Amino acid sequence: SKILDAHSLGEKLSQRWRWTEFNQYYGLPSDEILNILETNDHTIWVVTLSGMEWYDGYKWNIAVDKDNKFVKPPFGLYTNHNIIPGFKDECITFYENFIVSIAKKGISKKQIVFQNKKIFIDDIGKYEKTKLLLVGHTEKKRKLYLVEGEDVSEFPLPKIVISSNFNN
């Protein structure tokens, strides 16, 4: 009777779950998926070697620019594989010294400059409700930066004092 119960359970699960394989045949720009994420509006996004697409529940849609033209990612975009959900319905990633916002309505990018120097981005994350923290570098040094709207500032880190005196 336990085998019959397991079989019945299997039938119930197979009726609830429907698996679909998505690939180029089903509209993806590439079969090589680098990253997948869900934004705050529950949209599923995939990053492939050929670009980004979002799924509307029926078909895959190519991320396009403001003129509704397909945007081929510049060399390096998406290769860092770091893409995060944005604050609304967008995804956020970076390449070189640009933060890139990708939404259903289009793609926009913002150059990151601090004290007239381009900040090349190494990593990015959300901070509080509307800010981004990024690890970036100029020619010399890697630092932590805070991006809020159009403002870019260094993010203060606590000073760590290491003492060479070890008193027992």
N, C-alpha and C positions, 0 to 999 in steps of 0.2 A: 504493500500500500504506500510506502514511502517513495518508491520509484514513480508510482502514479501521481503522487502529490508534486514531486519535482517536475514531472512532465507537464502537469497542469499549470504550475507556476511558470515554466518556460514558455508555454503558449500564451499566457497572460502578458508576460514581458514582451514577447515578440509582437504582440498586437499593439502595445503602447509605444514601443521604440521603433522608429523608422530611421535607418542609417542610409546616408547618401554620401557617395564619394564625389568630392568636387575637384575638378582638374581643368585643363584647357578645353576639353570637350564640352564642359559645362560652363564655360565663360571666363575662367581665370586666365590672366595674361601669361602665366607660367605654372608648370607643375611643381616648381620648387618653392615651397612656402618657407619663409624665413621667420615670420612672426605672426601671431594672431592675437587680437584683443577685442574687448567689448567696451564701447564708450558708455557714458552716463545715460544716453537715450536708448541703450540696449542694442545698438547697431554693432554687427560683427564686421571687423575689418581684417583683411589679410595683407601682409607685405610679401611680395614675391620678388624675384630677381628682375622682373620687368616692370614693376610698379605696384601701386596699391589699388585695392578695390573694396567696396563695401557691399554687404548682402542685405537686400530689402525683404527677404523672406521668400522671394520667387526667383530672383536672378541677381547676378553679380554686376555691379556698376563701377565703371572706371572713375577714379579720382581725376577731376578735370580742373583747369584754371578758371578764372573769372569770365573768360570769353568762351567757355564751354569747349575748350580744346584739350585733348589728351596731353597730359604733361609727362614726358619721359623724364624719369628722375635723373638729376645730374650725377656724374660719377661720384661715388661715395655716399650718396643719400641711400638710406636703408641698409647699407652694408655694416653699419655699427649695430644693427639689429635692435637698437634701443628706441622703442617707440612707446609712448605712454598715453593713456586716456587724458584728454584735456579737461577743461573746467566745465564745458557745456557738452556739445555733441561732436567735438573735434578730437583728432589725435595730434600729438605733438612729438616731433623728432628733431634732429639737428644734422647738419653737415658743415664742415669747416667752421666759419664764424656766423652761421645763420641758425636761428630757431625757425622751424617750419611747422605751420599749423595746417592740417589737412582735414577738411570737412566735406560733407556732401555737396555743399554749394561752391567749393573751390579750395584752392591752395594759396596760402600767403606765406611770405617769409620775412623775417626781421633780422637785420644785421646787428650783431652784438658788438658794441664799441664802449670802452670805458677809458676816460681821460685821453681821448683821441687815439686810442690803440685798439686794433681789432683783437677780440678775445676769441681764440679758437677753442671750440667746445669739445670736452672729452666725455662728459656725462651730464644727464639732466634729470630732474625730479620735481614733483609738485611740492609746494610749501604753503601751508595754511590754505585759505580758500581761493586765492586769486594770484598767487605768486609762484615763481619758478626758482629753484636753486640749481645752479650749474657749476660744474667743475670745469674751469677753463684755464688757458694759458696764453701768454704772450710769448715773445722770444725767450724770455728768461725763466719765468716762475709759474707754477701751477697754483691757482687760488680758487676759493669758493666765492661765487657771485650770486647776488639776489636780483631777480628781474621782476619788476612790478609795473605792468603797463609799458610805457616807454622808458622808464627809469631803470638804470643799471647801477648797482653799487657793490662794493666789496662786502662780503658777509663776515662780520667780526667773529673770530674764533677765540676761545679763551686761551690765555697764555699758560703754557705748561712749564713749570719750573722743576728741573731735575737737579737734585742736590747730590753732591759727591760725598757729603758727610753722612755716614751711616753710624749714628750713635746707638749703642746698645742700651 
